[in-house]
Amino acid sequence: MLQVLSKEFNGFLNSLIAYIVIGVFLTAIGLLMWVFPDTAVLDYGYADMDTLFLLGPYVFIFLVPAITMRSFAEEKKAGTIELLLTKPLDDWDIILGKFLANFFLVIVALFPTLLYYYTIYVLGNPAGNIDTPGVIGSYIGIAFLAAAFCAIGILASSITRNQIVAFLLASFFCFLSFLGFDSVSTLNLWSSEALFIKQLGILYHYDSMRKGLLDTRDIIYFLSIVFLTLSITKVILGSRQW
């Protein structure tokens, strides 16, 4: 697994993909937090980072698939997937190695946003007037969200050999899993089942963690999403039909 992880992560760093992704993410979040008047922290008047944690997932819906789309699709198209499978690695080593490489790249993209926290911390009135434990909980929540989206992106990439198709599928699956269940739960078709349907979606559990509440049920939910999605990927990879 570590071999695959190292190869994939170094592959990102040796290409423009990592730098473009990180640049686009930081630019988008920076504009939303500091420039656009409807979401800018300075105009909002409160020392918090809600803009990042509220709008970040919508950026991730497109950003994470752009990272994961090449994971298996590129290997299949180039014909290197067979070579990879002949190495002394089982399917889980390959899947987990690729998953962790993509996940670590997203975390690297998030890391510079700590500068935003420091800036708000200094500019607060009085200085330090920011809910630091809440920010820490929100960072943990968005990290779990990134892990779920990375697992979904890996699954989408294992379905096809076309990177564009993998990107579109991953974006759709991420959007559906994040907002789909919440939207369906608002339909008048449900009564007592509405809350249960809402709880099936990522948004319900992410909102809880975004408020700084680290509930074991939310953590178990995200870990279950990652495990289930990667298990489906293993089944697809194990079929050897591409």
Residue frames as qw, qx, qy, qz and C-alpha x, y, z in Angstrom:
[[0.000, 0.883, 0.469, 0.000, 0.00, 0.00, 0.00],
 [0.312, -0.793, 0.084, 0.517, 2.77, 2.45, 0.91],
 [0.426, -0.082, 0.582, 0.688, 4.38, 1.87, -2.49],
 [0.163, 0.629, 0.641, 0.410, 1.18, 2.83, -4.29],
 [0.216, -0.907, -0.291, 0.215, 0.62, 5.77, -1.93],
 [0.406, -0.587, 0.265, 0.648, 4.13, 7.10, -2.52],
 [0.355, 0.140, 0.650, 0.657, 3.92, 6.63, -6.29],
 [0.062, 0.755, 0.599, 0.258, 0.53, 8.32, -6.57],
 [0.258, -0.901, -0.177, 0.301, 1.34, 11.24, -4.30],
 [0.408, -0.448, 0.387, 0.695, 4.70, 11.89, -5.96],
 [0.318, 0.379, 0.680, 0.541, 2.90, 11.67, -9.30],
 [0.035, -0.905, -0.423, -0.012, 0.63, 14.51, -8.18],
 [0.351, -0.818, 0.086, 0.448, 3.55, 16.63, -7.00],
 [0.426, -0.244, 0.566, 0.662, 5.49, 16.05, -10.23],
 [0.194, 0.498, 0.664, 0.523, 2.59, 17.23, -12.38],
 [0.066, -0.254, -0.015, -0.965, 0.58, 20.41, -12.64],
 [0.475, -0.492, -0.657, -0.316, -2.54, 18.73, -11.26],
 [0.515, -0.483, -0.532, 0.467, -1.71, 19.29, -7.59],
 [0.240, -0.214, -0.082, 0.943, -0.73, 22.91, -8.04],
 [0.215, -0.267, -0.459, -0.819, -3.72, 23.75, -10.23],
 [0.513, -0.522, -0.669, -0.128, -6.13, 22.08, -7.80],
 [0.464, -0.461, -0.417, 0.630, -4.62, 23.79, -4.75],
 [0.134, -0.055, 0.120, 0.982, -4.48, 27.13, -6.56],
 [0.308, -0.385, -0.553, -0.671, -8.10, 26.93, -7.74],
 [0.530, -0.553, -0.635, 0.101, -9.33, 25.90, -4.29],
 [0.407, -0.408, -0.292, 0.763, -7.46, 28.63, -2.41],
 [0.020, 0.075, 0.269, 0.960, -8.47, 31.26, -4.97],
 [0.382, -0.472, -0.621, -0.495, -12.14, 30.28, -4.83],
 [0.547, -0.590, -0.537, 0.253, -12.27, 30.14, -1.03],
 [0.373, -0.228, -0.121, 0.891, -10.17, 33.31, -0.73],
 [0.102, -0.255, -0.362, -0.891, -12.55, 35.25, -2.97],
 [0.495, -0.549, -0.605, -0.295, -15.55, 33.96, -1.06],
 [0.593, -0.521, -0.446, 0.421, -14.05, 34.75, 2.35],
 [0.391, -0.452, -0.066, 0.799, -12.41, 38.09, 1.68],
 [0.087, -0.057, 0.401, 0.910, -13.67, 39.68, -1.55],
 [0.223, -0.431, -0.689, -0.538, -17.27, 38.87, -2.48],
 [0.209, -0.336, 0.279, -0.875, -19.48, 41.17, -0.37],
 [0.775, -0.281, -0.225, -0.520, -22.23, 38.62, 0.29],
 [0.937, -0.204, -0.268, 0.092, -19.84, 36.17, 1.96],
 [0.434, 0.532, -0.406, 0.603, -16.77, 38.24, 2.96],
 [0.581, -0.399, -0.572, 0.420, -15.80, 37.97, 6.61],
 [0.234, -0.079, -0.169, 0.954, -14.96, 41.68, 6.90],
 [0.326, -0.240, -0.294, -0.866, -18.42, 42.68, 5.62],
 [0.610, -0.375, -0.679, -0.162, -20.19, 40.00, 7.66],
 [0.245, -0.704, 0.241, -0.621, -18.83, 41.43, 10.89],
 [0.868, -0.429, 0.166, -0.190, -18.32, 38.17, 12.79],
 [0.009, 0.655, -0.755, -0.021, -15.00, 36.53, 13.63],
 [0.796, -0.029, 0.587, -0.148, -15.70, 33.05, 12.30],
 [0.034, -0.355, 0.771, 0.527, -14.86, 30.81, 9.37],
 [0.621, 0.345, 0.608, -0.356, -18.37, 29.75, 8.44],
 [0.534, 0.682, -0.226, -0.445, -17.78, 30.79, 4.83],
 [0.147, 0.479, -0.854, -0.140, -15.07, 28.17, 4.41],
 [0.198, -0.008, 0.960, -0.200, -16.98, 25.36, 6.07],
 [0.536, 0.485, 0.457, -0.518, -20.36, 26.28, 4.57],
 [0.597, 0.706, -0.140, -0.353, -19.25, 26.80, 0.96],
 [0.136, -0.564, 0.797, 0.170, -16.16, 24.55, 0.94],
 [0.581, 0.103, 0.805, -0.063, -18.19, 21.36, 0.31],
 [0.617, 0.713, 0.251, -0.219, -19.68, 22.86, -2.87],
 [0.219, 0.799, -0.526, -0.195, -16.17, 23.59, -4.13],
 [0.374, -0.338, 0.864, -0.009, -15.16, 20.05, -3.15],
 [0.757, 0.370, 0.474, -0.255, -17.99, 18.58, -5.28],
 [0.677, 0.732, -0.076, -0.003, -15.96, 19.63, -8.34],
 [0.004, 0.811, -0.579, 0.082, -12.46, 19.84, -6.88],
 [0.597, -0.330, 0.724, -0.103, -12.18, 16.31, -5.46],
 [0.847, 0.381, 0.369, -0.034, -13.42, 14.58, -8.67],
 [0.453, 0.850, -0.267, 0.022, -10.80, 16.58, -10.59],
 [0.206, -0.654, 0.719, -0.111, -8.18, 14.96, -8.35],
 [0.633, -0.118, 0.748, -0.163, -9.56, 11.41, -8.30],
 [0.759, 0.518, 0.037, -0.393, -10.65, 11.12, -11.95],
 [0.478, 0.636, -0.599, -0.091, -7.27, 9.79, -13.07],
 [0.541, -0.474, 0.649, -0.246, -6.89, 7.18, -10.32],
 [0.645, 0.033, 0.761, 0.066, -8.02, 4.11, -12.28],
 [0.615, 0.730, 0.227, -0.192, -9.33, 5.62, -15.51],
 [0.212, 0.842, -0.467, -0.166, -5.84, 6.70, -16.59],
 [0.395, -0.377, 0.837, 0.035, -4.37, 3.31, -15.67],
 [0.689, 0.343, 0.630, -0.101, -7.00, 1.54, -17.76],
 [0.528, 0.830, 0.025, -0.176, -6.60, 3.81, -20.77],
 [0.099, 0.792, -0.596, -0.088, -2.80, 3.58, -20.70],
 [0.895, 0.132, -0.417, -0.087, -2.90, -0.18, -20.17],
 [0.212, 0.481, -0.687, 0.502, -0.77, 0.02, -17.03],
 [0.703, -0.364, 0.234, -0.564, -3.50, -1.42, -14.80],
 [0.973, 0.059, -0.221, -0.040, -2.50, -4.96, -15.79],
 [0.539, 0.428, -0.499, 0.526, 1.12, -4.23, -14.87],
 [0.277, -0.497, 0.410, -0.713, 0.02, -2.83, -11.52],
 [0.866, -0.220, 0.091, -0.439, -2.07, -5.90, -10.77],
 [0.889, 0.215, -0.378, 0.144, 0.85, -8.23, -11.48],
 [0.142, 0.561, -0.564, 0.589, 2.87, -6.71, -8.63],
 [0.437, -0.194, -0.828, 0.291, 2.86, -8.40, -5.20],
 [0.196, -0.005, 0.311, -0.930, -0.01, -6.23, -4.02],
 [0.114, 0.459, 0.880, -0.029, -3.58, -7.22, -3.31],
 [0.055, 0.670, 0.494, 0.551, -6.56, -5.14, -4.42],
 [0.400, -0.862, -0.294, 0.103, -6.90, -3.43, -1.06],
 [0.566, -0.394, 0.123, 0.714, -3.27, -2.27, -1.19],
 [0.279, 0.275, 0.456, 0.799, -3.91, -0.62, -4.54],
 [0.173, -0.759, -0.504, -0.374, -7.25, 0.92, -3.59],
 [0.508, -0.788, -0.220, 0.269, -6.13, 2.22, -0.20],
 [0.550, -0.216, 0.189, 0.784, -2.88, 3.56, -1.64],
 [0.146, 0.416, 0.447, 0.778, -4.71, 5.55, -4.29],
 [0.332, -0.799, -0.467, -0.182, -7.40, 6.67, -1.85],
 [0.563, -0.665, -0.137, 0.471, -4.89, 7.96, 0.72],
 [0.448, -0.001, 0.273, 0.851, -2.83, 9.74, -1.95],
 [0.032, -0.594, -0.465, -0.656, -5.91, 11.63, -3.14],
 [0.484, -0.785, -0.387, 0.006, -7.04, 12.33, 0.41],
 [0.593, -0.449, -0.044, 0.667, -3.64, 13.67, 1.48],
 [0.293, 0.247, 0.325, 0.865, -3.60, 16.01, -1.52],
 [0.245, -0.747, -0.433, -0.441, -6.95, 17.47, -0.44],
 [0.608, -0.698, -0.235, 0.297, -5.61, 17.93, 3.10],
 [0.524, -0.119, 0.139, 0.832, -2.56, 19.71, 1.65],
 [0.052, 0.521, 0.406, 0.749, -4.97, 22.03, -0.19],
 [0.455, -0.783, -0.389, -0.166, -6.79, 22.72, 3.09],
 [0.686, -0.329, -0.256, 0.596, -3.63, 23.38, 5.09],
 [0.283, 0.201, 0.039, 0.937, -2.98, 26.96, 3.80],
 [0.315, -0.675, -0.394, -0.538, -6.47, 27.98, 4.97],
 [0.621, -0.509, -0.412, 0.431, -5.03, 27.98, 8.49],
 [0.298, 0.060, 0.010, 0.952, -3.69, 31.39, 7.47],
 [0.286, -0.535, -0.389, -0.693, -7.31, 32.54, 7.25],
 [0.658, -0.592, -0.458, 0.080, -7.85, 31.36, 10.82],
 [0.561, -0.248, -0.196, 0.765, -4.78, 33.26, 12.00],
 [0.087, 0.294, 0.212, 0.928, -5.90, 36.41, 10.16],
 [0.469, -0.612, -0.416, -0.482, -9.38, 36.29, 11.71],
 [0.700, -0.457, -0.411, 0.364, -7.83, 35.52, 15.11],
 [0.422, -0.102, -0.088, 0.897, -5.66, 38.67, 14.90],
 [0.077, -0.310, -0.289, -0.903, -8.38, 40.91, 13.44],
 [0.422, -0.579, -0.693, -0.079, -10.99, 39.89, 16.02],
 [0.072, -0.504, 0.219, -0.832, -12.20, 42.47, 18.51],
 [0.270, -0.814, 0.492, 0.146, -10.71, 41.70, 20.94],
 [0.406, 0.519, -0.733, -0.169, -7.88, 39.71, 19.34],
 [0.055, 0.112, -0.979, 0.162, -8.51, 35.99, 19.65],
 [0.528, 0.190, 0.425, -0.710, -12.28, 36.43, 19.65],
 [0.624, 0.248, -0.568, -0.477, -12.96, 33.28, 17.64],
 [0.876, -0.231, 0.279, -0.319, -14.38, 29.92, 18.61],
 [0.125, 0.590, -0.786, -0.135, -11.18, 27.89, 18.25],
 [0.410, -0.036, 0.898, -0.154, -12.65, 24.53, 19.43],
 [0.645, 0.555, 0.374, -0.368, -15.51, 25.03, 16.97],
 [0.416, 0.748, -0.420, -0.302, -13.03, 25.72, 14.15],
 [0.126, -0.399, 0.908, 0.024, -11.07, 22.57, 15.03],
 [0.547, 0.233, 0.761, -0.260, -14.27, 20.51, 14.97],
 [0.593, 0.703, 0.081, -0.384, -15.22, 22.05, 11.62],
 [0.215, 0.662, -0.678, -0.237, -11.81, 21.18, 10.15],
 [0.313, -0.126, 0.937, -0.084, -12.25, 17.59, 11.31],
 [0.598, 0.479, 0.524, -0.371, -15.71, 17.57, 9.72],
 [0.526, 0.750, -0.199, -0.347, -14.50, 18.87, 6.35],
 [0.015, -0.508, 0.852, 0.125, -11.64, 16.34, 6.45],
 [0.467, 0.136, 0.857, -0.174, -14.17, 13.51, 6.87],
 [0.586, 0.675, 0.219, -0.392, -16.22, 15.03, 4.04],
 [0.279, 0.719, -0.559, -0.305, -13.11, 15.08, 1.83],
 [0.247, -0.247, 0.937, 0.007, -12.47, 11.41, 2.66],
 [0.577, 0.403, 0.654, -0.277, -16.02, 10.48, 1.64],
 [0.515, 0.778, -0.055, -0.355, -15.76, 12.44, -1.62],
 [0.057, 0.615, -0.755, -0.220, -12.35, 10.88, -2.38],
 [0.418, 0.000, 0.905, -0.077, -13.79, 7.38, -1.90],
 [0.590, 0.620, 0.416, -0.306, -16.70, 8.26, -4.22],
 [0.335, 0.807, -0.350, -0.338, -14.26, 9.67, -6.78],
 [0.172, -0.401, 0.890, 0.133, -12.13, 6.51, -6.65],
 [0.543, 0.292, 0.769, -0.172, -15.27, 4.44, -7.28],
 [0.529, 0.767, 0.127, -0.341, -16.26, 6.60, -10.25],
 [0.157, 0.733, -0.599, -0.283, -12.77, 6.30, -11.71],
 [0.343, -0.197, 0.918, 0.034, -12.89, 2.50, -11.41],
 [0.627, 0.468, 0.538, -0.314, -16.06, 2.35, -13.52],
 [0.617, 0.780, 0.100, -0.031, -14.66, 3.89, -16.70],
 [0.740, -0.057, 0.180, 0.646, -11.43, 4.38, -18.62],
 [0.235, 0.669, 0.226, 0.668, -12.35, 7.96, -19.61],
 [0.332, -0.148, -0.454, 0.814, -11.19, 10.63, -17.15],
 [0.233, -0.152, -0.101, -0.955, -13.86, 13.14, -18.19],
 [0.656, -0.330, -0.547, -0.401, -16.59, 10.57, -17.65],
 [0.600, -0.243, -0.620, 0.444, -15.03, 9.70, -14.28],
 [0.112, 0.011, -0.245, 0.963, -15.05, 13.40, -13.33],
 [0.444, -0.228, -0.269, -0.823, -18.71, 13.84, -14.32],
 [0.706, -0.306, -0.626, -0.124, -19.79, 10.66, -12.54],
 [0.493, -0.175, -0.555, 0.647, -17.89, 11.56, -9.38],
 [0.072, -0.095, 0.101, -0.988, -19.29, 15.11, -9.34],
 [0.589, -0.278, -0.407, -0.640, -22.82, 13.75, -9.77],
 [0.709, -0.278, -0.636, 0.127, -22.38, 11.09, -7.07],
 [0.337, -0.072, -0.443, 0.828, -20.85, 13.63, -4.66],
 [0.267, -0.169, -0.058, -0.947, -23.67, 16.09, -5.30],
 [0.677, -0.283, -0.526, -0.430, -26.29, 13.37, -4.91],
 [0.663, -0.253, -0.624, 0.328, -24.84, 11.99, -1.69],
 [0.237, -0.029, -0.337, 0.911, -24.33, 15.46, -0.21],
 [0.288, 0.087, 0.099, -0.948, -27.63, 17.15, -1.10],
 [0.408, -0.089, -0.740, -0.527, -29.84, 14.46, -2.63],
 [0.372, -0.359, -0.837, 0.178, -31.21, 12.83, 0.51],
 [0.066, -0.347, -0.393, 0.849, -31.79, 16.18, 2.18],
 [0.298, 0.128, -0.304, -0.896, -33.80, 17.39, -0.82],
 [0.445, -0.181, -0.812, -0.333, -35.81, 14.18, -1.09],
 [0.261, -0.315, -0.776, 0.479, -36.68, 14.35, 2.62],
 [0.126, 0.258, 0.194, -0.938, -38.48, 17.67, 2.07],
 [0.319, -0.128, -0.671, -0.657, -41.01, 16.14, -0.34],
 [0.580, -0.192, 0.242, -0.754, -44.55, 15.78, 0.91],
 [0.766, 0.069, -0.590, -0.246, -44.40, 12.03, 0.26],
 [0.539, 0.024, -0.731, 0.418, -42.90, 11.33, 3.65],
 [0.508, -0.765, -0.129, -0.374, -44.07, 11.78, 7.21],
 [0.712, -0.656, 0.249, 0.020, -42.19, 10.04, 10.00],
 [0.888, 0.086, 0.213, 0.399, -39.60, 8.74, 7.52],
 [0.328, 0.914, -0.026, 0.239, -38.43, 12.23, 6.51],
 [0.345, -0.837, 0.422, -0.054, -35.83, 12.50, 9.27],
 [0.825, -0.180, 0.506, 0.176, -34.51, 9.01, 8.56],
 [0.704, 0.594, 0.243, 0.304, -34.09, 9.83, 4.86],
 [0.075, 0.960, -0.181, 0.199, -32.33, 13.07, 5.76],
 [0.586, -0.659, 0.472, 0.021, -29.95, 11.18, 8.05],
 [0.892, 0.170, 0.346, 0.236, -28.90, 8.97, 5.14],
 [0.502, 0.801, 0.018, 0.325, -27.31, 11.95, 3.42],
 [0.644, 0.073, -0.256, 0.717, -23.88, 13.45, 4.04],
 [0.009, -0.598, -0.019, -0.801, -25.20, 16.98, 4.62],
 [0.673, -0.649, -0.202, -0.291, -27.01, 16.05, 7.84],
 [0.860, -0.352, -0.115, 0.352, -23.88, 14.59, 9.44],
 [0.526, 0.295, -0.018, 0.798, -21.54, 17.24, 8.04],
 [0.189, -0.731, -0.110, -0.647, -23.72, 20.07, 9.40],
 [0.769, -0.622, -0.143, -0.018, -23.48, 18.50, 12.84],
 [0.790, -0.169, -0.010, 0.590, -19.68, 18.38, 12.67],
 [0.315, 0.562, 0.127, 0.754, -19.49, 21.86, 11.10],
 [0.399, -0.810, -0.086, -0.421, -20.98, 23.23, 14.33],
 [0.059, 0.599, -0.673, 0.430, -18.07, 21.74, 16.23],
 [0.782, -0.252, 0.377, -0.427, -20.05, 18.79, 17.56],
 [0.312, 0.404, -0.849, -0.140, -17.99, 15.60, 17.22],
 [0.816, -0.109, 0.318, -0.471, -20.57, 12.86, 17.65],
 [0.361, -0.280, 0.873, 0.174, -19.35, 9.27, 17.29],
 [0.621, 0.475, 0.608, -0.137, -22.45, 8.54, 15.17],
 [0.426, 0.867, -0.093, -0.240, -21.33, 11.09, 12.58],
 [0.092, -0.657, 0.724, 0.188, -17.78, 9.73, 12.58],
 [0.525, 0.019, 0.851, 0.003, -19.05, 6.17, 12.16],
 [0.604, 0.682, 0.330, -0.245, -21.30, 7.35, 9.32],
 [0.307, 0.843, -0.372, -0.237, -18.40, 8.86, 7.37],
 [0.238, -0.451, 0.855, 0.092, -16.17, 5.85, 7.99],
 [0.623, 0.264, 0.724, -0.137, -19.00, 3.60, 6.80],
 [0.552, 0.788, 0.049, -0.267, -19.42, 5.62, 3.60],
 [0.110, 0.743, -0.635, -0.182, -15.69, 5.34, 2.90],
 [0.390, -0.221, 0.894, -0.019, -15.58, 1.60, 3.65],
 [0.652, 0.450, 0.568, -0.220, -18.72, 0.80, 1.63],
 [0.487, 0.825, -0.114, -0.263, -17.62, 2.85, -1.38],
 [0.038, 0.657, -0.741, -0.133, -14.11, 1.41, -1.41],
 [0.540, -0.030, 0.834, -0.109, -15.56, -2.10, -1.01],
 [0.683, 0.626, 0.307, -0.216, -17.66, -1.58, -4.15],
 [0.285, 0.826, -0.447, -0.192, -14.50, -0.37, -5.88],
 [0.303, -0.413, 0.858, 0.021, -12.76, -3.59, -4.83],
 [0.684, 0.302, 0.645, -0.157, -15.58, -5.65, -6.33],
 [0.571, 0.798, 0.000, -0.192, -15.28, -3.74, -9.62],
 [0.082, 0.755, -0.643, -0.097, -11.49, -4.05, -9.61],
 [0.494, -0.227, 0.835, -0.085, -11.74, -7.73, -8.72],
 [0.769, 0.466, 0.358, -0.252, -13.96, -8.42, -11.73],
 [0.408, -0.343, 0.583, 0.614, -11.01, -7.55, -13.99],
 [0.445, 0.588, 0.631, 0.241, -13.47, -6.49, -16.68],
 [0.059, 0.852, -0.024, -0.519, -12.13, -3.47, -18.52]]
